[in-house]
Each structure stands twice: as C-alpha cells, then as structure tokens.
C-alpha cells in the first residue's frame, strides 16, 4: 500500500492523517540498520524514535540523519539526573533538531522544568521551531500505574508539552491534563506478542482512547517484512 494518493481522494487524506499519529521506534544497536529501516518504512510514519539503544550506538549522528531524511525525531532518553545536568543535556538535544524529548517526571518538578527550559533554549539558539518536552509518567512495562496523578501534576507544573503514558491511562490523563499531548508506547497489533509490555493496546484502540502519537517498534522492526507490517498497521487505522 502506498500512503500517497495521486487522485487526491478522501481515502488518501485519511491515510495521511493516520500516518501523522505514528512513530517508528528504531530500537536497534546499528545505525546502518536503523537508517535502512527508517528509509523503508518512512511512507507510513511521520516520527522516528531514537531510544537509548540507538543513541548509545550512534549518538547525535542518529538524530541528525533522521532529521535530514525528513522525520520528526522523538529522542527517548528519559533524562533523569540533577537539574543542571538534565538542563544542559536537553539543550544539546534541542540544538540537534529533535522535535520531542523525554524527561522522567519521577525526578521532580525542578529537574523536569530544567529539562523543558534547556530543550527549548537549545532549539531557539539553533533557529529551530519550538520543540515539545514529554514527561514520562509510568512505563508500559510496569503493571502498577499508582504514581500517575502525581507525575502528571509534575509534568503540568514543569512546562511539559506532553506526556508518555500507557493506553489504559489515557482516560485519567485526559481528565487531569486535557491539553497535554499524549504519546503512547506499548502498541501491539491484534495477534502480536506482548513481549515485556504489561499494558498494551492495538493501534485503533489507542487512537480511539485519545492518543496523539503511537510508538510502534518490534511489531514492525522485528517483522519478517517490515514494510508489509507497517502497511497493515496503517490500513487498520482507516
């Protein structure tokens, strides 16, 4: 399936709209493999995620390469340190052109605020559009969502533009922080192995629950045919 639609029909518009909600998680330890995957599935994803594994393998070069390909880059480093360190690290990521950066809300308001401010400052200094800092709430591998309300308040108080949360938490997130962007990992198409994810949802379930951006990794990147897997996910969304 091709996401482009030369006839300009409503079907093509729907597919383009669905693509805007999808992020591919390039969780591999080889930048060549990551860039090949990114190029292959780009018709189906607006955003590419650089997590700890790829960042550890390739560093800032991974972000720059994906920005050059035309992706919005989601830098998922879950920053958590003293405020000064987080602020400085976030400033670097902002200057590299990342659109999104994760900061762990368990670090407290001062730390998260420093990260948000640093991220925005780095982008501004580089003449780039304002980026969006994302507060990580409760990991999808954690079956206990108990800390969620407190961590949402930290994200709100600290200037985050969005949060990362599990699909089952979306209703609570919307009730407490309706204006924040919601980024949802742990997305598993029907029939997919849940792996180490405790709280999952299908792509359509997550979108219907109010997710803004779905992060999809292994169901595509570990598939025998990543292109076909990506196409099937987009097709399931309309």
C-alpha beads as a LAMMPS data file, in Angstrom:
LAMMPS data file: protein, C-alpha beads

238 atoms
237 bonds

1 atom types
1 bond types

-500.0 500.0 xlo xhi
-500.0 500.0 ylo yhi
-500.0 500.0 zlo zhi

Masses

1 110.0

Atoms # bond

1 1 1 0.000 0.000 0.000
2 1 1 1.222 3.484 -0.846
3 1 1 0.245 6.289 1.518
4 1 1 0.326 8.821 -1.298
5 1 1 -2.860 9.255 -3.276
6 1 1 -2.397 10.883 -6.698
7 1 1 -6.131 11.293 -7.129
8 1 1 -6.411 13.431 -4.015
9 1 1 -9.338 11.357 -2.766
10 1 1 -10.663 11.262 0.773
11 1 1 -9.048 7.837 1.227
12 1 1 -5.614 9.333 0.649
13 1 1 -6.345 12.129 3.114
14 1 1 -7.400 9.631 5.774
15 1 1 -4.224 7.620 5.320
16 1 1 -2.060 10.731 5.512
17 1 1 -3.857 11.750 8.688
18 1 1 -3.305 8.319 10.255
19 1 1 0.405 8.464 9.362
20 1 1 0.687 11.690 11.380
21 1 1 -0.138 9.676 14.514
22 1 1 2.572 7.037 14.017
23 1 1 6.152 6.876 15.303
24 1 1 8.528 4.045 14.443
25 1 1 10.802 3.005 17.313
26 1 1 14.244 2.328 15.860
27 1 1 15.399 0.282 18.846
28 1 1 18.471 -1.304 17.262
29 1 1 22.179 -1.010 18.030
30 1 1 23.416 -0.425 14.482
31 1 1 22.964 2.948 12.807
32 1 1 23.167 1.437 9.305
33 1 1 20.337 -0.964 10.106
34 1 1 18.366 1.864 11.728
35 1 1 18.669 4.160 8.720
36 1 1 17.749 1.362 6.323
37 1 1 14.636 0.592 8.364
38 1 1 13.771 4.284 8.604
39 1 1 14.016 4.753 4.852
40 1 1 11.974 1.625 4.156
41 1 1 9.017 2.464 6.384
42 1 1 9.010 6.249 6.045
43 1 1 5.832 6.299 3.904
44 1 1 3.954 5.012 6.955
45 1 1 5.482 7.017 9.823
46 1 1 5.841 10.760 10.448
47 1 1 8.061 10.340 13.518
48 1 1 11.171 8.236 14.191
49 1 1 12.170 7.375 17.747
50 1 1 15.794 7.311 18.842
51 1 1 15.982 5.475 22.165
52 1 1 18.814 4.544 24.491
53 1 1 19.973 1.616 22.349
54 1 1 20.403 3.552 19.114
55 1 1 21.674 6.682 20.873
56 1 1 24.295 4.577 22.666
57 1 1 25.403 3.115 19.330
58 1 1 25.407 6.258 17.187
59 1 1 24.898 9.285 19.447
60 1 1 23.811 12.611 17.975
61 1 1 24.510 11.391 14.433
62 1 1 21.359 9.271 14.582
63 1 1 19.235 12.330 15.275
64 1 1 20.860 14.373 12.526
65 1 1 20.488 11.631 9.936
66 1 1 16.786 11.170 10.644
67 1 1 16.126 14.915 10.607
68 1 1 17.860 15.064 7.221
69 1 1 15.552 12.284 5.977
70 1 1 12.550 14.441 6.843
71 1 1 11.397 12.747 10.025
72 1 1 10.261 14.480 13.168
73 1 1 12.633 12.898 15.693
74 1 1 11.487 11.623 19.071
75 1 1 14.577 11.423 21.295
76 1 1 13.570 8.978 24.009
77 1 1 16.376 9.258 26.575
78 1 1 14.171 9.587 29.673
79 1 1 16.531 12.129 31.204
80 1 1 16.841 11.773 34.980
81 1 1 19.669 13.467 36.881
82 1 1 20.290 16.653 38.825
83 1 1 18.535 19.685 37.276
84 1 1 21.727 21.284 35.960
85 1 1 22.807 18.136 34.134
86 1 1 19.361 17.493 32.678
87 1 1 19.039 21.092 31.524
88 1 1 22.404 21.036 29.763
89 1 1 21.782 17.675 28.130
90 1 1 18.349 18.787 26.936
91 1 1 19.857 21.952 25.456
92 1 1 22.186 19.818 23.328
93 1 1 19.307 17.638 22.085
94 1 1 17.255 20.722 21.234
95 1 1 20.063 22.146 19.119
96 1 1 20.299 18.866 17.183
97 1 1 16.788 19.320 15.814
98 1 1 14.804 16.765 17.811
99 1 1 11.098 17.557 17.922
100 1 1 10.368 15.548 21.083
101 1 1 12.471 14.662 24.145
102 1 1 11.501 12.535 27.141
103 1 1 12.254 13.613 30.709
104 1 1 11.275 11.333 33.584
105 1 1 8.764 13.013 35.898
106 1 1 9.900 10.880 38.843
107 1 1 12.855 13.292 39.021
108 1 1 10.645 16.076 40.373
109 1 1 9.495 19.478 39.202
110 1 1 12.844 21.297 39.368
111 1 1 14.559 18.668 37.249
112 1 1 11.758 18.422 34.690
113 1 1 11.495 22.208 34.438
114 1 1 15.250 22.468 33.806
115 1 1 14.926 19.895 31.029
116 1 1 11.972 21.675 29.420
117 1 1 13.745 25.018 29.506
118 1 1 17.024 23.588 28.224
119 1 1 15.316 21.776 25.354
120 1 1 13.509 24.934 24.249
121 1 1 16.641 27.050 24.605
122 1 1 18.738 24.668 22.509
123 1 1 16.234 24.740 19.668
124 1 1 15.855 28.526 19.830
125 1 1 19.628 29.057 19.779
126 1 1 19.820 26.919 16.634
127 1 1 16.998 28.827 14.956
128 1 1 14.669 25.845 15.064
129 1 1 10.927 25.640 15.801
130 1 1 9.881 25.221 19.422
131 1 1 10.131 21.519 20.384
132 1 1 7.909 19.537 22.758
133 1 1 9.241 18.120 26.015
134 1 1 7.456 14.943 27.086
135 1 1 7.127 13.912 30.713
136 1 1 7.476 10.155 31.193
137 1 1 4.831 9.018 33.674
138 1 1 4.651 5.244 34.278
139 1 1 6.415 2.791 31.966
140 1 1 4.252 0.424 29.953
141 1 1 6.304 -2.463 31.346
142 1 1 5.122 -1.534 34.860
143 1 1 1.783 -3.066 35.815
144 1 1 1.314 -0.520 38.626
145 1 1 0.022 2.874 37.455
146 1 1 -0.301 4.197 41.009
147 1 1 2.107 7.169 40.707
148 1 1 0.322 8.532 37.620
149 1 1 -1.633 11.502 39.100
150 1 1 1.388 12.914 40.917
151 1 1 3.597 12.543 37.867
152 1 1 1.011 14.216 35.664
153 1 1 0.967 17.176 38.023
154 1 1 4.754 17.353 37.821
155 1 1 4.563 17.435 34.026
156 1 1 1.958 20.199 34.126
157 1 1 3.805 22.317 36.692
158 1 1 7.138 21.981 34.923
159 1 1 6.174 23.089 31.431
160 1 1 5.966 19.809 29.541
161 1 1 4.024 19.947 26.298
162 1 1 3.028 16.324 26.555
163 1 1 3.379 13.065 28.438
164 1 1 4.269 9.477 27.683
165 1 1 1.709 7.076 29.130
166 1 1 0.167 3.651 28.615
167 1 1 -3.080 3.362 26.674
168 1 1 -5.070 2.266 29.761
169 1 1 -4.029 5.543 31.434
170 1 1 -5.372 7.819 28.710
171 1 1 -8.752 8.487 30.323
172 1 1 -7.094 9.574 33.565
173 1 1 -4.546 11.689 31.693
174 1 1 -7.298 13.434 29.755
175 1 1 -9.251 14.136 32.944
176 1 1 -6.264 15.643 34.779
177 1 1 -4.297 17.224 31.923
178 1 1 -6.536 17.510 28.849
179 1 1 -4.267 19.930 26.982
180 1 1 -1.131 17.802 27.083
181 1 1 -0.082 15.806 24.044
182 1 1 -0.254 12.053 24.717
183 1 1 2.410 9.696 23.396
184 1 1 1.623 6.008 23.839
185 1 1 4.124 3.141 23.550
186 1 1 3.232 -0.498 24.115
187 1 1 1.250 -0.627 20.869
188 1 1 0.615 -4.160 19.670
189 1 1 -1.475 -5.046 16.596
190 1 1 -4.004 -7.842 17.035
191 1 1 -2.206 -11.162 17.427
192 1 1 1.209 -9.650 18.243
193 1 1 3.382 -10.929 21.088
194 1 1 3.216 -8.541 24.070
195 1 1 6.863 -9.221 24.939
196 1 1 7.894 -7.279 28.058
197 1 1 4.943 -4.879 27.873
198 1 1 2.412 -5.244 30.696
199 1 1 -0.145 -2.678 29.500
200 1 1 -0.764 -2.687 25.773
201 1 1 -3.365 -1.685 23.188
202 1 1 -3.944 -2.123 19.486
203 1 1 -3.336 0.936 17.292
204 1 1 -7.055 1.567 16.771
205 1 1 -7.835 1.117 20.490
206 1 1 -5.196 3.664 21.470
207 1 1 -6.332 6.244 18.923
208 1 1 -9.967 5.807 19.918
209 1 1 -8.956 6.323 23.559
210 1 1 -7.406 9.686 22.673
211 1 1 -3.729 9.037 21.954
212 1 1 -1.995 11.666 19.833
213 1 1 1.103 9.662 18.859
214 1 1 1.521 5.880 18.811
215 1 1 5.031 4.468 19.233
216 1 1 5.429 1.187 17.353
217 1 1 8.631 -0.818 17.423
218 1 1 9.054 -4.577 17.331
219 1 1 5.777 -5.390 15.522
220 1 1 7.341 -3.550 12.556
221 1 1 11.116 -3.518 13.052
222 1 1 11.342 -7.203 14.036
223 1 1 8.854 -8.379 11.406
224 1 1 9.971 -10.605 8.546
225 1 1 8.617 -7.921 6.206
226 1 1 8.697 -4.520 7.990
227 1 1 7.116 -2.732 5.040
228 1 1 4.140 -5.078 4.954
229 1 1 3.759 -4.869 8.739
230 1 1 3.766 -1.054 8.618
231 1 1 1.274 -1.032 5.760
232 1 1 -1.055 -3.348 7.655
233 1 1 -0.996 -1.083 10.714
234 1 1 -1.788 2.000 8.666
235 1 1 -4.546 0.121 6.874
236 1 1 -6.090 -0.835 10.228
237 1 1 -6.468 2.850 11.057
238 1 1 -8.562 3.647 8.015

Bonds

1 1 1 2
2 1 2 3
3 1 3 4
4 1 4 5
5 1 5 6
6 1 6 7
7 1 7 8
8 1 8 9
9 1 9 10
10 1 10 11
11 1 11 12
12 1 12 13
13 1 13 14
14 1 14 15
15 1 15 16
16 1 16 17
17 1 17 18
18 1 18 19
19 1 19 20
20 1 20 21
21 1 21 22
22 1 22 23
23 1 23 24
24 1 24 25
25 1 25 26
26 1 26 27
27 1 27 28
28 1 28 29
29 1 29 30
30 1 30 31
31 1 31 32
32 1 32 33
33 1 33 34
34 1 34 35
35 1 35 36
36 1 36 37
37 1 37 38
38 1 38 39
39 1 39 40
40 1 40 41
41 1 41 42
42 1 42 43
43 1 43 44
44 1 44 45
45 1 45 46
46 1 46 47
47 1 47 48
48 1 48 49
49 1 49 50
50 1 50 51
51 1 51 52
52 1 52 53
53 1 53 54
54 1 54 55
55 1 55 56
56 1 56 57
57 1 57 58
58 1 58 59
59 1 59 60
60 1 60 61
61 1 61 62
62 1 62 63
63 1 63 64
64 1 64 65
65 1 65 66
66 1 66 67
67 1 67 68
68 1 68 69
69 1 69 70
70 1 70 71
71 1 71 72
72 1 72 73
73 1 73 74
74 1 74 75
75 1 75 76
76 1 76 77
77 1 77 78
78 1 78 79
79 1 79 80
80 1 80 81
81 1 81 82
82 1 82 83
83 1 83 84
84 1 84 85
85 1 85 86
86 1 86 87
87 1 87 88
88 1 88 89
89 1 89 90
90 1 90 91
91 1 91 92
92 1 92 93
93 1 93 94
94 1 94 95
95 1 95 96
96 1 96 97
97 1 97 98
98 1 98 99
99 1 99 100
100 1 100 101
101 1 101 102
102 1 102 103
103 1 103 104
104 1 104 105
105 1 105 106
106 1 106 107
107 1 107 108
108 1 108 109
109 1 109 110
110 1 110 111
111 1 111 112
112 1 112 113
113 1 113 114
114 1 114 115
115 1 115 116
116 1 116 117
117 1 117 118
118 1 118 119
119 1 119 120
120 1 120 121
121 1 121 122
122 1 122 123
123 1 123 124
124 1 124 125
125 1 125 126
126 1 126 127
127 1 127 128
128 1 128 129
129 1 129 130
130 1 130 131
131 1 131 132
132 1 132 133
133 1 133 134
134 1 134 135
135 1 135 136
136 1 136 137
137 1 137 138
138 1 138 139
139 1 139 140
140 1 140 141
141 1 141 142
142 1 142 143
143 1 143 144
144 1 144 145
145 1 145 146
146 1 146 147
147 1 147 148
148 1 148 149
149 1 149 150
150 1 150 151
151 1 151 152
152 1 152 153
153 1 153 154
154 1 154 155
155 1 155 156
156 1 156 157
157 1 157 158
158 1 158 159
159 1 159 160
160 1 160 161
161 1 161 162
162 1 162 163
163 1 163 164
164 1 164 165
165 1 165 166
166 1 166 167
167 1 167 168
168 1 168 169
169 1 169 170
170 1 170 171
171 1 171 172
172 1 172 173
173 1 173 174
174 1 174 175
175 1 175 176
176 1 176 177
177 1 177 178
178 1 178 179
179 1 179 180
180 1 180 181
181 1 181 182
182 1 182 183
183 1 183 184
184 1 184 185
185 1 185 186
186 1 186 187
187 1 187 188
188 1 188 189
189 1 189 190
190 1 190 191
191 1 191 192
192 1 192 193
193 1 193 194
194 1 194 195
195 1 195 196
196 1 196 197
197 1 197 198
198 1 198 199
199 1 199 200
200 1 200 201
201 1 201 202
202 1 202 203
203 1 203 204
204 1 204 205
205 1 205 206
206 1 206 207
207 1 207 208
208 1 208 209
209 1 209 210
210 1 210 211
211 1 211 212
212 1 212 213
213 1 213 214
214 1 214 215
215 1 215 216
216 1 216 217
217 1 217 218
218 1 218 219
219 1 219 220
220 1 220 221
221 1 221 222
222 1 222 223
223 1 223 224
224 1 224 225
225 1 225 226
226 1 226 227
227 1 227 228
228 1 228 229
229 1 229 230
230 1 230 231
231 1 231 232
232 1 232 233
233 1 233 234
234 1 234 235
235 1 235 236
236 1 236 237
237 1 237 238
